[in-house]
């Protein structure tokens, strides 16, 4: 077991009183990483393991992350993707960086200041509501976080309401189909699970990209039918 993985296991804390079970798939909600795991979010190995810039390049190629866009980084943690998104959309754009832990947002603010990025808003979300403006989000990005939602159906409905008419919700999730991915099973999801849980909440799986070392990229649009 790698030191980084061991540190992650030691840092995981359950914020809810107990694990929830999804009514569609029977999947148990994974425990949420607490502040003790914040260093793991910016570990040097993460670039090789997750290829974050390649992930955003692939998403841009599929749906376009335009300059001046309004985007949301849901489950932003300390801002690992927030600062990348902020740089991509430019000063006329805006990133809503959402997390349910004030400590994560405090560190995110420090990381954004260190990079001299101000085109963002830190949002203290709730377990059932990301607290985003309605109808304005061009891209809602959820990186390794959906599987930790204790109230996924309520969250998905709120995210759907936040999307602009042509907006997209994009999930990155570790591949459950691949036993070689060195992540606890509760923190992995299969494409079939994601599709089964999310489509009933008014979404349509538009595209699945498999160009990352360990994660699926799953692109959803609102289902208007």
Phi, psi and omega in degrees: 000131181290158177298321181296318180292320178297319178297321178297315181297321181289333185272341184295131179228141177271118180278329178275164183288336181199163179284137176270159176242128181291132185291341181272310187257345185076008179290137176277136176297133178284149175294149182276140176286127178274185184298335178298339180267002183304318179299330180295333181290339180240025180299145181302328183289346188297325180298318179288323184284327187240345179047062186299321180290322175295325177298313180291326175299316181294319178296317179299317180297328183277321188227352181071115171261095192282152169301138180082005181289160173252118186232162178232132173254098188267123191080045190292337183061231182267008172101018185304320175265337180301312182290331176291317178296316181301319179293324182289319186275347174080174186295339178277349177267180180211137174249126169269112181263108189253131171209157181264001181246116180304324180297321177298316181293326176299315179291324177301315180300318179296318181293323178290319179297321180297333180262005178057043178248129182234000183273056180210165172225124176280127185238121174277103181276178175242168182293342180242008185198120177283352177058055179254154178292141183289136170070020187238350189271121178280327179217123172253114184254128180236104184256113177054040184228330184305320183296347179264355181296123178281339178228067188298323182294317178295319178297317181296321179295321178291319178296317179301318180294335181279342186287141169293165182308322179257016183291158179231148170251129184235127178251138164248125180221139177299140186288111174291333182293344184250105181293347180279347178288117190276063179230146178305141182307325181294343181256016174243156173218147173270159176301319181298319178296312182300313180299315183296326182276325190268322184299325178296347180264023174091026178240162174229126177292115185268322184199144173240127180248138184234040183266359181268158183299323189226350190239150164281147164249119184240119185253123181242143169244165175291137176267113184263003181276000000 
